[in-house]
Amino acid sequence: MSARSRPTGPGESSAKNSLPRIGQHQLPALDFSLSPHTGLTRTHWESVADAMVANARDWASPQGARIDLPGRASASGVRSDGLEGYARTFLAAAFRVAGAHGEDPYDWMGKYAQGLVAGTRTPGSDDAESWPWIRDYDVFGQPMVESASIALGLRLTRPWLWDRLSLEEQDRAALWLRGALVSVPAPNNWYLFPFTVAGFLESAGRGDEHTVRVRERARRLLDSWYVGQGWYTDGDGGSLDHYNGWALHLYPVLDEFLEAREEDLNPHVSPSRWSERLREHLSGFSHLFAADGAPVYFGRSMTYRFATGAAVGLGAATGATPLTPGASRRILSGNLRYFLDRGAFNDRGLLNLGWHKQHSATVQTYSGPASPYWASKAFAALLAPAEHPLWTQTEELAPVETTDHVIALDAPGLLVQSTRTDGIVRVHNHGSDHLREVNAEAGSATNPLYSRWAYSTHSGPTSETNQPDNELSVLWRGVRGERTRIHPLGTGAKDGLGWAASWHRPTFPGRAASFPGLKATSIVLVHGAAEVRIHMIEGAPGGSSAQSSGWATPPGGDASVTSYLLPVVGWTESNEVTAPEGTAFGISARVPRLEAALLPDQRQVMVSLASLTGADADDEATDYYAEIEDLNIDENQVSFRWRGPDKLVLVGLDPLTVTTHERGAL
């Protein structure tokens, strides 16, 4: 497991030396003098935004109030999907025009003004233009989501759109937007949508007790969801993912930034808790991007793609970042180029529903043809003007390109493991489970986007109907015991070594029987690309067995990465299973798997070695078991020695303790 693929040199993070067309739009030539790694400059960002908007608007209604993109309708219906097309592309146009101080070569503001007027003239009517009313989230509530994009777009571009409308047109638009203030949001980041609407209304002189109330409510909820180290849960419970960057940080920090700008204040003078939290978030989150620009595939709504970089661009534009301008642009442009080079836009220049290209298993039921256009949030980076260091300084290395990293994010229960020579980032998940606080463990459905033990920039979770990847399961009477509620036990990192641990109580969907003493404790210890996985199962029912799986990777010669899962102690069978629905990274996948029978009502400790590395690792020349030595297991402790750094690791099992010692220190 010490094998690596060769280093990636400057300009090699993307294989091509030219950019693909976006529909009929040819992007500018790459500039490797200013951007030696990606070739992208601010001009490229503006061109991508213009191409996105132009291609989508080919499907606009006659007056432009709806953009009805082709494809399967979402659960909210075609009319809502058309509003979504308008709102999300308007956001891209708004960032583009606001960042250029009103320069608008394609008259985007005129076109979106016409659509706003048409959509709010007779809301709820059954015609080609009228928008649906905003209602409670459980009554076709998607328009509330879109109202935030529209309100933010209007606030960003107020001098060039809103201020040019007649009073009557403004009144009708404001009346429609106010539906967000009195309707019930979903119990998560949705509370930031009326917050954003209220922020625009107040900036336009239309504030009242409703706008004050929803803004105070959102701030109070954000504080209650904050867990530390710059991370929020997405509502009450355990959902921690990219919604942090493209929603939970984005809306309050942008609100603060725009408010300061509207009052002619320097938005960088008095950092608030929102901007300070974003700064802290980016210190860890900046490590979640691979050398090829890929973000870690983790959580729902990943079809928003390069919106994963929104927090990086926002931090750079507002000054709320620990990163240098050159490192910020390296992450941002690497992320954008990653998707440009991999078919995110189809032949018509429209964003696919998927990850690289179209991939239905990636997409949630709430997503429709225009949903991927939340990727527009990445263009928050354009709020940094052309003379900003984000665009004028030379690209630097991204964190993953500097050295191997092991970073413990104890607050969200995540351990980040990256290797410079293959540019892969892995996240070991011992904290995010997607359960609400009100949910019981039994009967709650597991979610592959949150419940897996590990995620990466180069592999995706398998589907719910296929063999799970990166999972520990207790199988009993033909039913797989699932990890629902995660109970974090801690994380730690020092000198290139790290660990994370948690426990869970396996639940058996569809079975009335429960086992109060059944408990699975899991610890992962990492060094370089290697992982030691320790699982301890207690109180198993008679006739049950355990199963552990590794990283899901493309099969055969198509593999760009290699996955290993090797038995060390306690596992009695090793095999490999195909996941025919594949992952976001390929149409099929293979999953290595270990199995063992469980003894009833006893404690069993099982140890394995795992890795995810670049595909050109030398399989035959490497003894993967040699990564560790001197393994010993007694009644309450596992010990082993990392061979490379020559460190002795002691893992106490009850209570959990992890200590590392130099050779001869004990």
C-alpha positions in Angstrom: 0.0 0.0 0.0 3.0 2.3 -0.1 2.9 2.2 -3.9 1.9 5.5 -5.6 1.2 6.7 -9.1 3.7 9.2 -10.6 3.5 12.9 -9.5 1.4 15.3 -11.6 3.4 18.2 -13.0 2.2 21.7 -13.7 -0.5 21.9 -16.3 -1.1 18.1 -16.1 -4.1 18.2 -13.7 -6.2 18.2 -16.8 -5.0 16.1 -19.7 -6.1 18.4 -22.5 -4.4 21.6 -23.5 -7.6 23.2 -24.9 -11.1 23.5 -23.5 -14.1 21.8 -25.0 -16.9 23.9 -26.4 -20.0 24.5 -24.3 -22.6 23.9 -27.0 -21.6 26.3 -29.8 -19.6 28.5 -27.5 -15.9 28.3 -27.8 -14.0 29.3 -24.7 -10.8 31.4 -24.8 -7.4 29.9 -25.3 -5.8 28.7 -22.1 -3.3 30.9 -20.3 -0.6 28.9 -18.6 1.6 31.9 -17.9 -0.8 33.3 -15.3 -2.4 29.9 -14.4 0.3 27.3 -14.8 -1.8 24.4 -13.5 -5.3 25.0 -15.0 -4.8 27.6 -17.7 -8.0 29.3 -16.6 -8.3 33.1 -15.9 -11.1 35.4 -14.9 -12.0 35.7 -18.6 -12.6 32.0 -18.8 -14.9 32.2 -15.8 -17.0 35.0 -17.4 -17.1 33.0 -20.7 -18.4 29.9 -18.9 -21.0 31.9 -17.1 -22.2 33.5 -20.4 -22.2 30.2 -22.2 -24.2 28.5 -19.4 -26.8 31.3 -19.5 -27.0 31.6 -23.3 -27.5 27.9 -23.9 -30.1 27.5 -21.2 -32.0 30.5 -22.5 -32.5 28.8 -25.8 -35.3 27.0 -24.0 -36.9 30.1 -22.5 -40.6 30.9 -22.8 -41.6 33.7 -25.1 -41.3 36.4 -22.5 -38.5 34.6 -20.6 -40.2 33.9 -17.3 -39.6 30.2 -17.5 -36.7 28.2 -18.8 -38.1 24.8 -19.6 -35.1 22.6 -20.2 -35.6 19.2 -21.7 -35.6 16.1 -19.6 -37.6 14.2 -16.9 -39.6 16.4 -14.6 -38.8 16.6 -10.9 -41.2 15.7 -8.2 -42.3 19.3 -8.1 -43.6 19.3 -11.7 -42.9 21.1 -15.0 -44.1 24.6 -14.0 -41.8 24.6 -10.9 -39.0 23.2 -13.0 -39.4 26.1 -15.5 -39.1 28.6 -12.6 -36.0 26.8 -11.4 -34.5 27.2 -14.8 -35.1 31.0 -14.7 -33.9 31.4 -11.1 -30.7 29.4 -11.2 -29.4 30.8 -14.5 -30.4 34.3 -13.4 -28.0 33.8 -10.4 -25.1 33.0 -12.8 -25.9 36.1 -14.9 -26.2 38.2 -11.7 -22.8 37.2 -10.4 -21.3 37.8 -13.9 -22.8 41.3 -14.3 -22.3 42.4 -10.7 -18.7 41.3 -10.8 -18.1 43.4 -13.9 -19.6 46.5 -12.3 -22.7 46.4 -14.5 -21.0 45.6 -17.8 -23.6 43.4 -19.6 -22.6 42.6 -23.2 -25.4 40.2 -23.7 -28.1 42.3 -22.0 -28.8 39.6 -19.5 -30.4 42.1 -17.1 -32.9 43.2 -19.7 -33.8 39.7 -20.5 -34.3 38.6 -16.9 -36.2 41.8 -16.1 -38.7 40.9 -18.8 -39.0 37.4 -17.4 -39.5 38.7 -13.8 -42.3 41.0 -15.0 -44.0 38.3 -16.9 -43.7 35.6 -14.2 -45.1 37.8 -11.5 -47.9 39.4 -13.5 -50.5 36.7 -12.7 -48.8 34.2 -10.4 -50.5 30.8 -10.2 -52.2 31.1 -13.6 -52.0 28.2 -16.1 -50.1 29.8 -18.9 -46.6 29.7 -20.4 -45.1 32.5 -18.2 -46.8 32.7 -14.8 -44.8 31.5 -11.8 -46.4 29.2 -9.2 -47.0 30.8 -5.8 -44.6 30.1 -2.9 -46.1 27.6 -0.5 -45.1 25.5 2.5 -42.2 23.1 1.7 -44.5 20.0 1.9 -47.0 21.5 -0.6 -45.0 21.8 -3.8 -42.6 24.1 -1.9 -39.7 24.2 -4.4 -40.5 27.8 -5.5 -39.3 28.9 -2.0 -35.8 27.6 -3.0 -35.9 29.5 -6.2 -37.1 32.7 -4.6 -33.8 32.9 -2.8 -31.8 32.8 -6.1 -34.1 35.4 -7.6 -33.9 37.7 -4.5 -30.1 37.3 -4.4 -29.8 38.0 -8.1 -32.0 41.1 -7.7 -29.9 42.4 -4.8 -26.6 41.8 -6.6 -27.8 43.7 -9.7 -30.2 46.2 -8.2 -28.9 49.3 -10.1 -29.2 47.5 -13.5 -32.5 45.6 -13.1 -34.7 46.3 -10.1 -34.2 50.1 -10.1 -35.2 50.2 -13.7 -38.6 48.6 -13.1 -41.8 50.6 -12.7 -43.2 50.8 -9.2 -46.1 48.6 -10.2 -43.7 45.9 -11.5 -41.7 46.1 -8.4 -44.8 45.8 -6.2 -45.9 42.6 -8.1 -42.5 41.0 -7.8 -42.2 41.9 -4.1 -45.7 40.4 -3.4 -44.6 37.1 -5.0 -41.3 37.1 -3.1 -43.1 37.8 0.2 -44.7 34.4 0.0 -41.4 33.0 1.2 -41.7 35.0 4.5 -45.0 33.4 5.5 -44.6 29.9 4.3 -43.0 27.0 6.2 -39.5 26.0 5.0 -38.1 22.5 5.2 -36.3 21.9 8.5 -32.8 22.5 7.2 -30.9 25.1 5.1 -34.3 26.1 3.6 -34.6 28.6 6.5 -31.9 30.7 4.7 -34.2 31.2 1.7 -36.7 33.5 3.4 -33.7 35.0 5.1 -32.2 35.9 1.7 -35.5 37.2 0.4 -35.9 39.4 3.4 -32.4 40.7 3.0 -33.2 41.9 -0.5 -36.6 43.4 0.5 -34.9 45.4 3.3 -32.2 46.5 0.9 -34.9 47.8 -1.4 -36.7 49.7 1.4 -39.4 47.1 1.8 -38.5 45.7 5.2 -41.1 45.2 8.0 -41.7 43.0 11.0 -41.9 39.9 8.8 -38.4 40.5 7.3 -37.0 41.2 10.7 -38.5 38.0 12.1 -37.3 35.6 9.5 -33.8 37.0 9.5 -33.5 36.7 13.3 -35.0 33.2 13.1 -32.4 32.1 10.5 -29.5 33.5 12.5 -30.7 31.8 15.7 -31.0 28.4 13.8 -27.6 28.8 12.3 -26.1 29.2 15.7 -27.9 26.1 17.0 -26.6 24.1 14.0 -23.0 25.1 14.4 -20.8 22.2 15.7 -17.4 23.9 15.4 -14.3 24.1 13.2 -16.4 26.0 10.6 -19.0 23.2 10.2 -22.8 23.3 10.4 -25.3 20.5 10.4 -27.9 20.9 7.7 -30.8 21.2 10.2 -31.2 19.5 13.6 -29.3 16.2 13.4 -26.2 14.8 11.8 -26.1 15.9 8.1 -22.7 17.4 7.3 -21.7 17.8 3.7 -21.3 20.3 0.8 -24.4 22.2 1.9 -22.0 23.9 4.3 -20.3 25.7 1.5 -23.0 26.3 -1.1 -25.8 27.2 1.4 -25.0 27.5 5.1 -22.0 29.7 4.7 -22.9 31.3 1.4 -26.1 33.1 2.3 -25.2 34.8 5.6 -21.7 35.8 4.4 -23.0 37.2 1.2 -25.8 39.0 3.0 -23.2 40.6 5.3 -20.9 41.5 2.4 -23.7 43.1 0.3 -25.1 45.0 3.3 -21.6 46.5 3.9 -21.3 47.4 0.2 -24.8 49.0 0.1 -23.8 51.2 3.1 -20.5 52.1 1.5 -18.6 50.3 4.2 -15.4 48.3 3.8 -16.8 44.7 4.1 -13.5 43.4 5.4 -13.2 45.7 8.4 -15.3 44.0 11.1 -15.4 40.2 10.7 -18.5 38.7 12.1 -19.1 35.2 13.4 -20.3 34.3 10.0 -17.2 35.3 8.2 -14.9 33.9 10.9 -16.7 30.6 10.7 -16.2 30.6 6.9 -12.5 31.3 7.4 -12.2 28.3 9.8 -14.2 26.1 7.5 -11.9 26.8 4.6 -8.8 25.8 6.6 -10.1 22.2 6.5 -12.4 22.2 3.5 -9.6 23.4 1.2 -8.1 20.0 1.6 -11.1 18.2 0.1 -10.1 18.9 -3.5 -7.9 16.5 -5.5 -5.0 17.4 -7.7 -7.2 17.0 -10.8 -9.7 19.5 -9.2 -12.3 16.9 -8.2 -14.2 17.6 -4.9 -14.9 14.8 -2.5 -18.1 13.0 -3.6 -20.0 13.1 -0.3 -23.6 14.0 0.5 -26.7 14.7 -1.6 -27.2 17.1 -4.5 -23.8 16.4 -6.0 -25.2 17.2 -9.4 -24.5 20.8 -8.4 -20.9 20.0 -9.3 -18.7 23.1 -9.3 -20.9 24.7 -6.7 -18.6 22.7 -4.4 -16.1 25.5 -4.8 -18.5 28.3 -3.9 -17.2 28.7 -0.4 -13.6 29.0 -1.7 -14.6 31.8 -4.1 -16.8 33.6 -1.6 -14.0 33.5 1.0 -11.5 35.0 -1.5 -14.0 37.7 -2.6 -14.9 38.7 0.9 -11.5 38.2 2.6 -12.9 35.5 4.9 -10.3 32.9 3.9 -7.0 31.5 5.3 -5.9 30.7 1.7 -3.6 32.8 -0.5 -5.2 34.2 -3.7 -3.1 31.8 -5.8 -4.2 28.8 -3.9 -7.8 29.8 -3.9 -7.8 30.2 -7.7 -6.0 26.9 -8.1 -8.8 25.1 -6.2 -11.6 27.1 -7.9 -10.3 26.8 -11.5 -9.2 23.2 -11.0 -12.7 22.3 -9.8 -14.3 24.1 -12.8 -12.0 22.6 -15.3 -12.5 19.1 -13.8 -16.1 19.2 -14.9 -15.5 21.0 -18.2 -13.1 18.3 -19.3 -15.4 15.4 -18.3 -18.6 16.0 -20.1 -20.7 17.9 -17.5 -22.2 19.9 -20.4 -24.0 17.9 -23.1 -23.9 18.5 -26.9 -26.5 21.3 -26.5 -24.3 23.0 -23.9 -26.7 22.1 -21.1 -25.6 20.7 -17.7 -26.3 17.0 -17.5 -28.1 15.5 -14.5 -25.2 13.5 -13.1 -21.6 14.0 -12.2 -19.3 13.6 -15.2 -22.0 12.9 -17.7 -25.6 11.8 -17.3 -26.0 9.4 -14.4 -29.5 8.7 -13.1 -28.3 6.9 -9.9 -26.6 10.1 -8.8 -29.7 12.2 -8.8 -32.4 12.7 -6.1 -36.1 12.8 -6.9 -36.3 16.5 -6.1 -33.9 17.2 -9.0 -35.2 18.3 -12.4 -33.6 19.3 -15.7 -32.6 22.8 -14.3 -31.4 21.6 -10.9 -27.7 21.3 -11.9 -27.7 25.1 -12.4 -27.2 25.6 -8.7 -23.6 25.2 -10.0 -24.1 29.0 -10.6 -23.1 29.6 -7.0 -19.4 29.0 -8.0 -19.5 32.3 -9.8 -19.6 34.1 -6.5 -15.9 34.2 -7.2 -16.6 36.9 -9.8 -17.5 39.3 -7.0 -13.8 39.7 -6.7 -13.2 42.3 -9.4 -10.6 41.9 -12.2 -7.9 43.7 -10.3 -8.4 41.5 -7.2 -5.3 39.3 -6.3 -7.6 36.3 -6.8 -7.3 36.9 -10.5 -3.9 38.8 -10.8 -1.7 36.5 -8.7 -0.1 33.4 -10.3 -1.8 30.1 -9.5 -0.1 28.3 -6.6 -0.3 24.6 -5.6 -3.5 23.3 -4.0 -3.0 21.8 -0.5 -3.2 18.2 -1.9 -0.2 19.0 -4.2 2.2 20.1 -1.4 2.6 17.0 0.7 0.7 14.1 2.2 -1.9 15.3 4.7 -3.8 13.8 7.5 -6.3 16.3 9.1 -8.6 15.6 12.0 -11.9 17.5 11.9 -13.2 16.4 15.2 -16.3 18.6 15.3 -17.9 17.0 12.2 -16.3 13.6 12.9 -14.3 13.5 9.7 -10.7 12.4 9.0 -9.1 13.8 5.8 -6.4 11.7 4.2 -4.6 12.9 1.0 -1.6 11.7 -0.9 0.5 14.1 -3.0 1.8 11.6 -5.5 -1.6 10.4 -6.8 -3.5 13.5 -5.8 -6.3 11.6 -4.2 -8.3 12.8 -1.2 -10.2 10.4 1.1 -12.6 11.4 3.9 -13.3 8.9 6.6 -16.8 9.5 8.0 -17.5 9.0 11.7 -19.9 11.8 12.2 -22.4 12.5 9.3 -25.5 10.2 9.2 -28.3 12.3 7.7 -30.7 11.6 10.6 -32.8 14.2 12.3 -32.6 14.5 16.1 -36.3 13.4 16.2 -35.6 10.2 14.3 -35.1 6.9 16.2 -32.4 4.6 15.0 -34.6 1.6 14.2 -36.7 2.0 11.1 -34.7 4.9 9.7 -33.4 4.2 6.2 -29.7 4.3 5.5 -28.5 6.7 2.9 -25.4 5.8 0.7 -24.6 9.5 0.4 -24.1 9.8 4.1 -23.8 6.4 5.8 -20.7 5.0 4.2 -17.5 4.9 6.3 -15.4 6.7 3.6 -15.7 8.8 0.5 -13.1 10.2 -1.9 -12.4 12.4 -4.9 -11.9 9.4 -7.1 -14.7 7.0 -6.2 -18.4 7.3 -5.4 -20.8 5.3 -3.3 -22.6 2.4 -4.9 -26.4 2.6 -5.2 -28.9 1.4 -2.5 -29.7 -1.7 -4.5 -26.1 -2.8 -5.1 -23.4 -4.1 -2.8 -22.5 -1.3 -0.4 -18.9 0.1 -0.6 -17.0 1.1 2.5 -19.4 -0.4 4.9 -19.5 -2.8 7.9 -22.6 -4.9 8.2 -24.0 -7.5 10.5 -26.2 -9.9 8.5 -28.9 -11.8 10.2 -31.6 -14.0 8.7 -31.0 -12.6 5.2 -31.2 -9.0 6.3 -28.3 -6.5 6.4 -28.0 -4.6 9.6 -27.5 -1.0 8.7 -25.6 1.9 10.3 -28.1 4.6 10.8 -27.2 6.7 13.9 -23.5 7.4 14.2 -22.0 7.9 17.6 -18.6 9.7 17.2 -15.8 8.6 19.5 -13.2 11.1 18.3 -10.5 11.8 15.7 -6.8 12.6 16.0 -3.9 13.5 13.7 -0.2 14.1 14.2 2.9 13.8 12.1 1.2 12.3 9.1 -0.7 9.7 11.2 -4.4 9.9 12.0 -7.4 8.0 13.4 -11.2 8.3 13.6 -13.7 6.2 15.5 -17.4 5.8 16.1 -19.9 3.2 17.2 -23.3 2.3 15.9 -26.1 -0.2 16.7 -27.0 -2.2 13.6 -30.7 -2.0 12.7 -32.5 -4.6 10.6 -35.1 -3.0 8.2 -38.3 -4.9 8.1 -37.5 -7.0 11.2 -39.4 -6.5 14.4 -36.6 -8.1 16.5 -34.1 -5.9 18.1 -30.9 -6.7 20.0 -30.2 -4.2 22.8 -26.7 -5.5 23.4 -25.6 -5.5 19.7 -23.0 -2.9 19.1 -20.3 -2.3 16.4 -17.3 -0.1 17.2 -15.1 0.9 14.3 -11.7 2.6 14.2 -9.6 3.6 11.1 -6.0 4.5 11.4 -4.2 6.0 8.4 -0.7 6.7 7.1 0.1 7.7 3.5 -2.5 5.9 1.4 -2.8 3.0 3.9 -5.7 2.3 6.2 -5.9 -0.1 9.2 -9.5 -0.8 9.8 -10.5 -2.3 13.2 -14.0 -3.4 13.9 -15.3 -4.8 17.2 -18.7 -6.4 17.3 -20.4 -7.2 20.6 -23.7 -9.0 21.4 -24.4 -10.5 17.9 -27.4 -12.7 17.6 -27.0 -16.4 16.9 -26.5 -17.3 13.2 -25.4 -13.9 12.2 -22.3 -12.9 10.2 -20.2 -9.8 9.6 -19.3 -8.3 6.2 -16.9 -5.5 5.5 -16.4 -3.8 2.1 -13.8 -1.5 0.6 -13.6 1.2 -2.0 -15.7 0.8 -5.2 -13.7 1.3 -8.3 -14.2 0.8 -12.1 -13.6 -2.8 -13.2 -10.8 -4.2 -15.4 -8.6 -2.1 -17.6 -10.9 0.9 -17.3 -9.8 1.6 -13.7 -8.1 4.9 -12.9 -7.7 3.9 -9.3 -7.0 0.7 -7.5 -8.7 -0.5 -4.3 -7.5 -3.1 -1.8 -9.2 -4.7 1.2 -7.0 -7.4 2.8 -7.9 -9.6 5.8 -5.4 -9.5 8.7 -7.2 -10.9 11.8 -10.8 -12.3 12.3 -11.9 -12.3 8.7 -12.3 -15.8 7.1 -13.3 -15.1 3.5 -12.2 -12.6 0.9 -14.0 -12.0 -2.4 -15.0 -9.3 -4.9 -18.5 -8.2 -5.9 -19.8 -6.3 -8.9 -22.0 -3.3 -8.5 -23.7 -3.2 -11.9 -25.4 0.2 -11.4 -21.9 1.7 -11.0 -21.1 5.0 -9.3 -20.9 8.6 -10.4 -17.5 7.7 -11.8 -18.4 4.8 -14.0 -21.2 2.6 -15.3 -20.1 -0.4 -13.3 -17.9 -0.9 -10.3 -16.1 -3.7 -8.3 -16.2 -3.8 -4.5 -13.7 -5.9 -2.5 -15.4 -7.7 0.4 -14.5 -9.6 3.6 -16.8 -11.9 5.6 -16.8 -13.8 8.9 -19.2 -15.8 11.0 -20.1 -14.1 14.4 -20.2 -16.0 17.7 -23.4 -15.1 19.6 -23.1 -12.7 22.6 -19.3 -12.5 22.4 -16.9 -9.7 21.5 -15.0 -10.2 18.2 -12.3 -8.0 16.9 -11.5 -8.0 13.2 -8.6 -6.2 11.5 -8.1 -5.4 7.8 -5.8 -3.3 5.6 -7.4 -1.1 2.9 -6.2 1.5 0.4 -7.3 3.6 -2.6 -4.4 4.5 -4.8 -3.6 5.6 -8.3 -4.0 2.8 -10.9 -0.4 2.7 -11.9 0.7 1.5 -8.4 3.0 -1.5 -8.9 0.8 -4.3 -7.7 3.3 -7.2 -8.1 6.3 -5.5 -6.6 4.6 -4.4 -3.4 3.9 -6.4 -0.3 0.8 -4.7 0.9 0.8 -6.6 4.2 4.3 -5.0 5.0 2.7 -1.6 5.7 2.3 -2.8 9.3 4.1 -5.2 11.5 4.1 -6.6 15.1 0.3 -6.8 15.2 -1.0 -8.1 18.5 -4.5 -8.4 19.9 -5.4 -9.2 23.5 -8.6 -8.9 25.5 -8.8 -5.1 25.4 -6.1 -3.8 23.1 -4.9 -3.8 19.5 -1.3 -2.8 18.9 0.8 -2.7 15.7 3.7 -0.8 14.2 3.5 1.4 11.2 6.5 0.2 9.2 7.3 3.4 7.3 7.4 6.0 10.1 8.3 3.2 12.6 5.6 4.2 15.1 4.0 1.9 17.6 0.2 2.3 17.8 -1.8 1.2 20.8 -5.6 1.1 20.5 -7.5 0.6 23.7 -10.9 -0.9 23.0 -12.9 -0.2 26.2 -12.7 2.7 26.7 -11.4 3.7 23.3 -7.9 5.3 23.4 -5.4 5.7 20.6 -1.7 6.5 21.4 1.4 6.5 19.2 4.9 6.0 20.4 8.4 6.0 19.0 10.3 2.7 18.8 11.7 1.9 22.3 9.6 4.5 24.0 7.7 1.9 26.0 
